[in-house]
Amino acid sequence: MTTPFPFTAVVGQDDLRLALLLNAVSPSVGGVLVRGEKGTAKSTAVRALTSLLPDVAVVPGCRFSCDPASPDPGCPDGPHEGGGGGASRPARMVELPVGASEDRLVGSLDIERALAEGVKAFEPGLLAAAHRGILYVDEVNLLHDHLVDLLLDAAAMGASYVEREGVSVRHAARFLLVGTMNPEEGELRPQLLDRFGLTVEVSASREPDQRVEVVRRRLAYDDDPAGFAARWAGEEAAVRRRIVAARELLPSVRLGDGALRQIAATCAAFEVDGMRADIVMARTATALAAWAGRTDVLAEDVRQAALLALPHRRRRNPFDAPGLDEEKLDDTLEEFGGDDDPGPDGDGGGPGGGGGRPEPDEGPAGDGADAARPAEGEGEPAPGGAGEQSPVRAAEPFRAKVLSVPGIGEGVAGRRSRARTEHGRTTGARRPQGTLTKLHLAATVQAAAPHQRARGRSGRGLVVRRDDLRQATREGREGNLVLFVVDASGSMAARQRMSAVKGAVLSLLLDAYQRRDKVGLVTFRRSAADVALPPTSSVDAAAARLESLPTGGRTPLAAGLLKAHDVLRVERLRDPARRALVVVVTDGRATGGPEPVAQASRAARLFAADGVASVVVDCESGPVRLGLAGRLAGELGGTAVTLDELRADSIAGLVKDVQRRAA
């Protein structure tokens, strides 16, 4: 595969190359998700695949790339006569931008002509352009969830459906789906991860000689792109011929009962959900055999298929590291090896594959699910004590109560606070601003009805003009910026208390992940506050920072609040539509700096003046309570909850909610 980067310079590039080629041989494998740090040639490798794909025969003039040998009978540009002559063109790679609209992806209907003339005037989208080619989504983890759902549904069904107020258009959409992502910028939900056939982890090599070769080839490519490509043209042509040969051999490949038993046993042993993994493994193993020029699937094919198809399907929450225990995999294949399949050779290599995979998943430091509980009887240091405390593990997370921002926003789609969005329940109508996407039929008819006589209506049809069209306004949910401001001072340093606090914040982070929020983390201790994590979509990064958080020293509450206020000011400039929810985790004490209580009060009132939604998680414990956290919540203009009330199933929380409603 031609590329200005050597594959050996990036760990996992051999696996990436193999995964892409297997999808080129058999698109039914289901695409590839490439995970890796920035600057690892993910996009370069994907774009290089286009030149390796064979040319595509198409019906001349068809916007949907119908195959002249077997045209789509439902093609909007059809019907086409089968068996006729056709034109030939190179396979396309279509790129889906992160900020694309739903109409740009699936296409759009001219609603005015559909209502007034009954004509299905359809403008194809990117799914139509990618038919029989590659659809590439860079930073797929940043794509809106509803677009990812549409994309993966089309990839699974091989067709795209556009529905607008009873008007429906369908066209074929079979493509090789490739997504790339940097896990530091947030994860895909497990349900979406499962829809990608294969996944590959890549990272930059730490070998100086390999990095030197990367720079050398990059400079050579920049100096003479045509000459660089010419030097690799022979190898590229050989790979293209091998892809064509493997496609022709694929229908003849035999997947025996022994290999099927190994596939089923492997998926069961690694406790993957559903049956999609079994099907993907079967298709991948078959493609591996065809790529190797064989007509029988061997155990080595099953092994390599498992390494590519299973790691991302074993994630249960965002804090789980993807990976596969290769020793367990070899034991399973050996135990369930059939008579028609030789046992695994244990070298980790299928044909053309790279063996390097992640170690057995041990979870990042932020995963508190199996954390040991702190020992009993460890005393709490005096408030404001200066003793340094080593980090403690978080208590087991729980299902957290939903915290939301009051009012109605207009931020990005999510699952936390009420907002005007493109998806949700219809609440009214307005004139469209730009392209009409969601027609409000009743409002459109109502706007057109008074003008029918003036427009010369003579038949039963309704005469509709563009000025009559009304866009439906809808209310759904948005994602917010949840900024955690965590007190890490000596007053919080009792191991039992800090373990419970970290468990509570971890629970809120899990909730933020499920609701598609951005998160940030500010901590304060001793005499200053730090931004432990700038606002990001990566909640596992926040969990890792939280787990390593030390405690001790005085309580500069004012510094923590001022630092949080500054973070929000900068973030409003970057993303003004995203509303913030500040979660202050503290016992309310303020002991750092001159006049600490007065300074904390002034800092808190800044949030109230700006109208920032806030919640104070009261961490005060013991029989004698000062109520300082509740007083802080009042100055912030927010509410206070205890650690117990934060639990969704907390009896105390339910009682308090009932009391609030009664008041």
ZAMARGU-4260 file (C-alpha; in steps of 0.2 Angstrom, whole numbers, plus 5000, padded with zeros to 4 digits):
<rodrens>
0) 5000/5000/5000 | 5008/5016/4994 | 5011/5028/5008 | 5025/5041/5013 | 5026/5032/5030
5) 5034/5015/5033 | 5022/5004/5042 | 5036/4997/5053 | 5037/5015/5061 | 5020/5014/5069
10) 5016/5000/5081 | 5000/4991/5075 | 5002/4997/5057 | 5004/4979/5051 | 4987/4975/5059
15) 4979/4991/5051 | 4986/4986/5034 | 4979/4969/5036 | 4962/4975/5042 | 4960/4987/5028
20) 4965/4974/5015 | 4953/4961/5022 | 4938/4973/5020 | 4944/4977/5002 | 4943/4958/4999
25) 4926/4956/5008 | 4917/4972/5012 | 4904/4962/5022 | 4917/4961/5036 | 4910/4977/5042
30) 4923/4991/5041 | 4938/4996/5052 | 4939/5007/5067 | 4957/5014/5069 | 4961/5020/5087
35) 4977/5029/5090 | 4987/5044/5096 | 4989/5059/5085 | 5002/5059/5071 | 5002/5040/5068
40) 4997/5040/5050 | 4980/5034/5052 | 4972/5045/5039 | 4987/5042/5027 | 4985/5023/5028
45) 4966/5024/5025 | 4968/5036/5010 | 4982/5025/5002 | 4969/5011/5001 | 4959/5019/4988
50) 4973/5017/4975 | 4973/4998/4978 | 4955/4995/4975 | 4950/4989/4957 | 4940/5001/4945
55) 4921/5001/4947 | 4910/4998/4932 | 4895/5010/4933 | 4879/5014/4923 | 4883/5030/4913
60) 4874/5045/4921 | 4868/5036/4937 | 4871/5047/4952 | 4871/5031/4963 | 4884/5021/4954
65) 4873/5006/4949 | 4882/4991/4943 | 4878/4988/4924 | 4878/4969/4927 | 4865/4970/4941
70) 4858/4987/4943 | 4848/4992/4958 | 4829/4989/4954 | 4824/5003/4966 | 4837/5016/4960
75) 4830/5034/4960 | 4838/5037/4943 | 4832/5020/4936 | 4826/5009/4930 | 4841/5003/4921
80) 4842/4989/4909 | 4853/4975/4916 | 4867/4967/4906 | 4870/4983/4896 | 4887/4992/4893
85) 4894/5003/4906 | 4908/5015/4910 | 4923/5012/4922 | 4929/5024/4935 | 4942/5022/4950
90) 4934/5018/4967 | 4930/5033/4977 | 4934/5038/4995 | 4921/5049/5002 | 4925/5059/5018
95) 4911/5063/5030 | 4915/5079/5040 | 4912/5079/5058 | 4901/5094/5057 | 4890/5087/5043
100) 4871/5088/5044 | 4859/5073/5042 | 4854/5079/5025 | 4872/5080/5019 | 4874/5062/5024
105) 4858/5054/5018 | 4853/5066/5005 | 4838/5078/5005 | 4820/5079/4997 | 4813/5094/4989
110) 4798/5095/5000 | 4790/5110/4991 | 4789/5099/4974 | 4784/5084/4984 | 4769/5093/4991
115) 4764/5103/4976 | 4768/5092/4962 | 4770/5074/4969 | 4787/5073/4962 | 4801/5064/4972
120) 4815/5077/4968 | 4830/5069/4978 | 4847/5076/4980 | 4859/5062/4984 | 4870/5063/5000
125) 4887/5056/5004 | 4880/5039/5007 | 4876/5038/4988 | 4893/5045/4983 | 4902/5032/4994
130) 4892/5017/4986 | 4904/5003/4980 | 4919/5013/4987 | 4926/5019/5004 | 4917/5030/5017
135) 4930/5038/5028 | 4925/5047/5045 | 4940/5055/5053 | 4937/5058/5072 | 4922/5047/5072
140) 4921/5048/5091 | 4916/5067/5089 | 4902/5064/5076 | 4885/5066/5083 | 4877/5050/5089
145) 4862/5051/5078 | 4873/5053/5062 | 4883/5038/5068 | 4867/5028/5070 | 4862/5032/5052
150) 4879/5028/5046 | 4880/5011/5054 | 4862/5007/5049 | 4866/5010/5031 | 4882/5000/5032
155) 4873/4985/5040 | 4858/4985/5028 | 4867/4990/5012 | 4854/5004/5009 | 4850/5021/5014
160) 4832/5027/5017 | 4826/5045/5017 | 4809/5049/5025 | 4801/5066/5025 | 4783/5067/5030
165) 4777/5051/5021 | 4788/5054/5006 | 4801/5040/5005 | 4817/5037/4994 | 4828/5022/4995
170) 4844/5018/4986 | 4859/5006/4988 | 4873/5011/4999 | 4886/4997/5001 | 4903/5004/5006
175) 4919/5000/5015 | 4917/5010/5032 | 4933/5016/5040 | 4933/5027/5055 | 4948/5034/5064
180) 4949/5042/5082 | 4960/5048/5095 | 4954/5040/5112 | 4961/5056/5121 | 4946/5065/5114
185) 4933/5054/5120 | 4926/5036/5117 | 4913/5029/5106 | 4898/5021/5116 | 4900/5002/5117
190) 4884/5000/5106 | 4893/5009/5092 | 4910/5001/5094 | 4901/4984/5091 | 4895/4990/5074
195) 4912/4991/5067 | 4918/4975/5061 | 4937/4976/5066 | 4947/4988/5076 | 4965/4991/5077
200) 4976/5001/5090 | 4991/5010/5083 | 5005/5020/5091 | 5021/5028/5086 | 5037/5018/5087
205) 5050/5023/5100 | 5064/5016/5090 | 5075/5031/5083 | 5080/5022/5067 | 5062/5019/5062
210) 5057/5037/5066 | 5072/5043/5056 | 5065/5033/5041 | 5048/5041/5043 | 5056/5058/5042
215) 5067/5053/5027 | 5052/5046/5017 | 5041/5061/5021 | 5054/5073/5015 | 5056/5063/4999
220) 5038/5063/4996 | 5036/5082/4998 | 5051/5085/4986 | 5044/5074/4972 | 5027/5066/4975
225) 5026/5059/4957 | 5043/5051/4958 | 5040/5044/4976 | 5024/5036/4969 | 5033/5029/4954
230) 5045/5020/4965 | 5031/5011/4974 | 5020/5008/4958 | 5026/4990/4955 | 5022/4984/4973
235) 5005/4994/4973 | 5000/4985/4957 | 5005/4968/4964 | 4994/4971/4979 | 4979/4976/4968
240) 4981/4960/4958 | 4981/4950/4974 | 4965/4959/4980 | 4956/4954/4964 | 4962/4936/4965
245) 4956/4935/4983 | 4939/4942/4979 | 4937/4929/4965 | 4943/4915/4977 | 4932/4921/4992
250) 4916/4911/4986 | 4926/4895/4986 | 4933/4896/5004 | 4926/4883/5015 | 4922/4887/5033
255) 4922/4870/5042 | 4912/4865/5057 | 4928/4864/5067 | 4932/4883/5063 | 4914/4888/5067
260) 4916/4879/5084 | 4932/4888/5088 | 4924/4905/5083 | 4908/4902/5094 | 4919/4895/5109
265) 4931/4910/5108 | 4916/4923/5108 | 4908/4914/5123 | 4925/4913/5132 | 4928/4932/5131
270) 4909/4935/5135 | 4906/4947/5121 | 4888/4953/5119 | 4876/4947/5106 | 4880/4937/5090
275) 4888/4950/5079 | 4906/4946/5085 | 4903/4927/5079 | 4897/4933/5062 | 4911/4946/5060
280) 4924/4933/5065 | 4918/4920/5053 | 4918/4933/5038 | 4935/4939/5043 | 4943/4921/5045
285) 4936/4917/5027 | 4943/4933/5020 | 4960/4929/5028 | 4960/4912/5020 | 4956/4920/5003
290) 4970/4933/5005 | 4982/4919/5009 | 4976/4910/4993 | 4968/4895/5002 | 4951/4887/5001
295) 4950/4881/5019 | 4949/4891/5035 | 4963/4886/5047 | 4965/4889/5066 | 4977/4903/5063
300) 4964/4912/5053 | 4952/4911/5067 | 4966/4917/5079 | 4970/4932/5069 | 4951/4936/5066
305) 4949/4936/5085 | 4963/4948/5088 | 4955/4960/5076 | 4936/4958/5079 | 4935/4955/5098
310) 4946/4968/5108 | 4933/4983/5106 | 4918/4972/5110 | 4925/4967/5127 | 4923/4985/5134
315) 4909/4987/5147 | 4912/5005/5152 | 4923/5019/5146 | 4936/5015/5159 | 4940/4998/5152
320) 4955/4996/5141 | 4952/4987/5125 | 4963/4971/5123 | 4963/4952/5123 | 4972/4939/5133
325) 4981/4930/5120 | 4986/4915/5131 | 4967/4913/5135 | 4964/4914/5116 | 4976/4900/5112
330) 4970/4889/5126 | 4952/4891/5119 | 4957/4887/5101 | 4967/4872/5107 | 4952/4865/5118
335) 4939/4867/5104 | 4950/4863/5089 | 4941/4852/5077 | 4947/4837/5067 | 4947/4848/5051
340) 4957/4862/5059 | 4975/4861/5065 | 4978/4869/5082 | 4985/4886/5084 | 5003/4889/5081
345) 5004/4902/5094 | 5015/4914/5084 | 5002/4927/5083 | 5003/4928/5064 | 4989/4926/5051
350) 4995/4929/5033 | 5001/4947/5032 | 4996/4950/5050 | 5006/4959/5064 | 5006/4950/5080
355) 5007/4964/5092 | 4992/4967/5102 | 4988/4975/5119 | 4991/4966/5135 | 4977/4958/5144
360) 4966/4972/5150 | 4969/4977/5167 | 4960/4994/5166 | 4967/5011/5168 | 4971/5018/5185
365) 4954/5027/5185 | 4944/5011/5185 | 4937/5010/5202 | 4926/4995/5199 | 4937/4982/5208
370) 4946/4995/5220 | 4949/4988/5237 | 4940/4997/5251 | 4950/5007/5263 | 4954/5000/5280
375) 4943/5004/5294 | 4949/5015/5308 | 4960/5027/5299 | 4958/5044/5308 | 4954/5060/5299
380) 4968/5073/5300 | 4963/5090/5308 | 4955/5102/5296 | 4969/5112/5287 | 4982/5100/5292
385) 4997/5101/5281 | 5002/5082/5280 | 5003/5075/5263 | 4992/5060/5260 | 4995/5047/5246
390) 4982/5044/5233 | 4968/5032/5238 | 4957/5021/5227 | 4940/5026/5223 | 4925/5017/5230
395) 4914/5007/5219 | 4904/5018/5207 | 4885/5019/5208 | 4871/5025/5197 | 4871/5043/5200
400) 4855/5055/5201 | 4853/5065/5186 | 4859/5083/5188 | 4854/5095/5174 | 4855/5114/5169
405) 4838/5123/5172 | 4830/5131/5157 | 4831/5127/5138 | 4847/5128/5129 | 4853/5126/5111
410) 4868/5116/5113 | 4874/5100/5104 | 4863/5085/5105 | 4866/5075/5121 | 4856/5067/5135
415) 4856/5079/5150 | 4847/5095/5149 | 4832/5102/5140 | 4836/5110/5123 | 4830/5115/5106
420) 4837/5102/5095 | 4834/5093/5078 | 4828/5078/5086 | 4815/5076/5099 | 4796/5080/5102
425) 4788/5093/5091 | 4784/5109/5101 | 4779/5121/5087 | 4784/5128/5070 | 4794/5143/5062
430) 4799/5148/5045 | 4814/5138/5040 | 4831/5147/5041 | 4841/5139/5027 | 4837/5121/5021
435) 4821/5114/5027 | 4825/5098/5037 | 4810/5094/5047 | 4793/5099/5039 | 4778/5104/5051
440) 4765/5098/5039 | 4750/5105/5049 | 4758/5123/5050 | 4763/5122/5032 | 4745/5118/5026
445) 4738/5131/5038 | 4750/5144/5030 | 4745/5140/5012 | 4726/5138/5015 | 4721/5156/5015
450) 4729/5159/4998 | 4722/5145/4987 | 4709/5156/4978 | 4722/5170/4975 | 4734/5157/4968
455) 4720/5150/4956 | 4718/5133/4963 | 4705/5124/4953 | 4708/5105/4958 | 4709/5095/4973
460) 4728/5098/4976 | 4735/5111/4987 | 4745/5125/4979 | 4760/5127/4990 | 4774/5140/4989
465) 4791/5141/4997 | 4785/5155/5009 | 4772/5143/5016 | 4784/5130/5022 | 4786/5129/5041
470) 4800/5120/5050 | 4796/5110/5065 | 4804/5116/5081 | 4808/5101/5093 | 4814/5099/5110
475) 4826/5086/5115 | 4841/5085/5126 | 4858/5093/5125 | 4875/5088/5132 | 4883/5100/5144
480) 4900/5105/5151 | 4901/5097/5168 | 4916/5105/5177 | 4921/5096/5193 | 4929/5107/5207
485) 4936/5095/5219 | 4942/5099/5237 | 4959/5089/5239 | 4964/5098/5255 | 4968/5090/5272
490) 4950/5092/5278 | 4945/5079/5265 | 4960/5068/5267 | 4953/5054/5278 | 4955/5038/5268
495) 4937/5032/5270 | 4930/5050/5265 | 4941/5053/5250 | 4938/5035/5244 | 4919/5039/5245
500) 4922/5056/5237 | 4931/5048/5222 | 4918/5035/5220 | 4905/5048/5219 | 4914/5059/5206
505) 4918/5043/5196 | 4899/5039/5196 | 4896/5056/5190 | 4909/5054/5176 | 4901/5038/5171
510) 4884/5047/5170 | 4893/5061/5160 | 4899/5048/5148 | 4882/5041/5145 | 4874/5058/5142
515) 4888/5064/5130 | 4895/5078/5140 | 4911/5087/5140 | 4920/5086/5157 | 4934/5096/5166
520) 4942/5094/5183 | 4949/5108/5194 | 4957/5103/5211 | 4962/5114/5225 | 4974/5111/5240
525) 4987/5119/5250 | 4988/5137/5243 | 4982/5135/5225 | 4971/5127/5213 | 4975/5118/5197
530) 4966/5113/5181 | 4969/5094/5182 | 4960/5091/5166 | 4954/5105/5153 | 4937/5102/5146
535) 4937/5087/5135 | 4926/5073/5129 | 4937/5060/5137 | 4930/5055/5153 | 4942/5041/5155
540) 4956/5054/5156 | 4946/5063/5170 | 4945/5046/5179 | 4964/5044/5178 | 4968/5061/5185
545) 4955/5058/5199 | 4963/5042/5204 | 4980/5049/5205 | 4974/5064/5215 | 4984/5067/5231
550) 4977/5076/5246 | 4983/5086/5260 | 4986/5104/5266 | 4975/5119/5268 | 4958/5123/5259
555) 4960/5137/5247 | 4941/5136/5242 | 4942/5154/5234 | 4956/5149/5223 | 4947/5134/5217
560) 4931/5143/5213 | 4941/5157/5204 | 4951/5144/5193 | 4934/5136/5188 | 4927/5153/5184
565) 4942/5156/5173 | 4940/5139/5164 | 4922/5143/5160 | 4926/5160/5153 | 4938/5153/5141
570) 4927/5138/5136 | 4912/5150/5133 | 4923/5159/5119 | 4926/5142/5112 | 4909/5134/5113
575) 4896/5147/5117 | 4881/5136/5114 | 4886/5123/5127 | 4880/5127/5144 | 4890/5122/5160
580) 4886/5113/5176 | 4898/5116/5190 | 4899/5102/5202 | 4909/5108/5218 | 4914/5093/5229
585) 4919/5099/5246 | 4914/5100/5264 | 4913/5119/5263 | 4928/5124/5274 | 4939/5138/5268
590) 4956/5140/5277 | 4969/5145/5263 | 4974/5163/5261 | 4970/5179/5269 | 4951/5181/5274
595) 4948/5164/5266 | 4929/5164/5270 | 4926/5181/5263 | 4936/5178/5248 | 4926/5161/5245
600) 4910/5171/5246 | 4915/5184/5234 | 4921/5170/5222 | 4905/5161/5223 | 4894/5176/5220
605) 4903/5177/5203 | 4894/5161/5197 | 4878/5167/5203 | 4880/5184/5194 | 4884/5174/5178
610) 4869/5162/5180 | 4880/5147/5180 | 4871/5131/5186 | 4879/5123/5201 | 4878/5109/5213
615) 4888/5107/5229 | 4891/5089/5234 | 4892/5090/5253 | 4906/5079/5259 | 4904/5084/5278
620) 4903/5068/5289 | 4901/5064/5307 | 4888/5068/5320 | 4892/5087/5321 | 4889/5096/5305
625) 4893/5114/5302 | 4882/5116/5286 | 4895/5125/5277 | 4892/5117/5260 | 4874/5122/5260
630) 4879/5140/5264 | 4891/5139/5249 | 4877/5132/5238 | 4866/5147/5242 | 4880/5159/5238
635) 4883/5150/5221 | 4864/5151/5217 | 4864/5132/5216 | 4858/5117/5226 | 4867/5106/5239
640) 4866/5087/5240 | 4875/5074/5251 | 4884/5059/5245 | 4870/5048/5250 | 4857/5059/5241
645) 4868/5058/5225 | 4863/5040/5223 | 4849/5038/5211 | 4841/5025/5222 | 4844/5034/5238
650) 4829/5034/5250 | 4836/5051/5257 | 4836/5058/5240 | 4818/5053/5236 | 4812/5060/5253
655) 4821/5076/5250 | 4813/5077/5232 | 4796/5074/5239 | 4798/5088/5252 | 4804/5100/5239
660) 4788/5096/5228 | 4777/5099/5244 | 4785/5115/5248
</rodrens>
